[in-house]
Amino acid sequence: MKKKSDKNVFVKAKDKFMSLSKKVKIVIGLWLVLLIVLLVLVLGSNSNKKKLDEYAKMEQNLTNATLNYMKNSELYPNSSNKLKVDLTMLREQKIISDDVVPDKTCRGYSLVYYMEEEEKYSVESFLNCKNYTTKDYFVNLD
């Protein structure tokens, strides 16, 4: 036969907790809620960072596909013009595949222009998806 001192650790902790005053129970409860909220926020922010990294990778893939399109088409804008390359067109011409930008809700484009001071081309890519939009996406939209 088990003695009273052989109680489960959790039962002992519960008994000890129940013997505390109401104010102490409230303080402990608030600390536990705060701890749970912090855990959810930390885990949620890691998930959000991962998603943002995925979209940044899609933007980089769009930039690379735009550069390939420029080389293959021999289209090079001068310093007074900008070349706008649309994601839909890149998909239609099979320059970029659906697995590179897997979010089917995404629309996008790249702007290519020549920077005379630096003597190089610059490519800025923009995406507009259901849950993400690149900053300034709508600024250059015609």
N, C-alpha and C positions, 0 to 999 in steps of 0.2 A: 504494500500500500504506500502511495506517495504521501510525503509530508507536505504541509503548507509551504515550506521554504523551497520546494521543488517546482514552484510555479514557473511558467513560461516567462521569458524576459519581457516580452511584449505586454503580457498581462500585468506584470509588475510595473512597467512604465506607465501603463494606462491607469492603474490604481494610484500611482504617485501623482500623475497629472490631475486626476479627478479630486485629489485631496488639496490641490492648490486653490488659492483664492480666485474669485471671478476676475479680478483685475489682472492678475498674472496670466490667467488663461487667455484673456483678450490680447495681451501684449504678445504672448507666444503665438497665438493665431495670426495676428497681424504680421509678425516676422516671417511666419511660414508662407503667407500669401505673397508678401514682398519677394521672398526668395523664389517662389514659383514664377512670378511675373518676370523677374530678372532672367531666370533660366529660359523662359519662352522668348524674351527679347533677344538674348544672345544667340539662341539657336535660329531664330527667325532672321536675324541680320546676316548670319553665315549663309543661309539659303538665298537671301536676296543678293548677296555679293556674288554667289555662284551664277545666278541668272544674269546679272549685269556683265559678268565676264563672258558669258555665252553670247550676249548681244554685241559686245566689243569685238569678239572673234568674228561674228557675222559681218560687222562693218569692215574689218580688215580683209575678209574674204571678198567683199564687194569691191574694195579698193584694188586688190590684186587682179580680180577679173576685169576691172576697168582698164588697168594697165595692159593686160593681155589683149583686150579689145583694141586699144589704141595702137599697139604694135602690129597686130594682124591687119587692121584697117588702114594703117598709116595715117591716122588722124592726129594731128598735133596742133593744138590751138596756139595762137600767138599771144603776146602780152595784152592785147586789147580785147581778146575774145575768151570766152569760157566754153568749154565743151561739157554738155550735160549728157550723162550716160545713164539710162534707166534700167533698173533691175529687171523689169519685165522683158525688155529687149534682150538683155544678157541671157535670160532664161530661154527665150524663144530661139536664140541663135546657139544655144547649148554651150555658151562660154562659161556659164555658172550653172551648177546642178542644184536640184532641189535639196539635196542633203547638206549643201554648204550654207543655205539659209532655210532651215527646216520649218520655221514658223510660216505657214501659208498665209497668215494674215498680214505679213510684212509687205509693204511697198517701199521702194527706195530708189535712190539715185546717187550718182557721184558727180562732183564738179571737178573738172580738170582745168587748170590754168597755168600759164608760164610765168615764172617769177624772174624777171630780168636781172634784178640785183644779185640773185643767187645762181642764176643761169641753170635753173632746173624746173621741172614740172612738179606741181603740187596737186594732190588728189585728196578731196574731202568727201567722205561717204556718209550718207544719211539714211536712217531707217525709220519707218513709222509702222509699228506693229500694234497688236491689240493691247499688250501690256507694257509697251516700251516705245518711246520716241526719242530720237537723237535730238539734242539741243540744236536749235536753229533749223530744224527740218523744214518748217513752213516759211522761213525767210526767203529761201531761194526757189520755192515752188512756183512754177509759172502756170 
